[in-house]
Structure formats: structure tokens, C-alpha cells
Amino acid sequence: MTAVRWGLPTFGFPSFIALTTSTLVSTVESVGDYYACARLAGAPVPPAHAINRGTIAAVGGILLGGGGFFFCGTGRPIL
């Protein structure tokens, strides 16, 4: 069994736009999760630098695990 058993992978611009848009929406939604978790835990609102760290960690997970440097087709694109 080889890596290209069904042929070489194909890439399309509409797929790229759809996946990029879904990644951006997921990142924005994560910011809302930080505020919701803080509210449920009774903690103070997270400062901007903490949200930036969380966003960078999420994007790093996407790049490493789901669609960037080490693409794995069945992996989850988040840390």
C-alpha cells in the first residue's frame, strides 16, 4: 500500500476558502468560550494578553495537528 493509492491529492480554491473560513470562525468562537468559562467559574474576565495566548495556542494546534505542517486527515485541528 502506497501513500498515493488512489492518486495524487487534488486541491481546489473553493475548498481552501471554505476551510479557511471555518478555521477563522472557530477561532473567533473560542474567544467567546474563554469569556463563558470565566463567567461559569465565577472568575474575573480574562485579560487581553490571556486571550491572545489562547488564540495563539489554538492556531498553533491547527497548524501542527490539523492542516498545516503535519497534516493528518483524521486528526482534530486543535490542541
Long-range contacts (C-beta under 8 A, 24 or more apart in sequence): 19-67, 23-62, 23-67, 23-77, 26-58, 26-78, 27-55, 27-58, 27-59, 30-54, 30-55, 30-58, 31-55
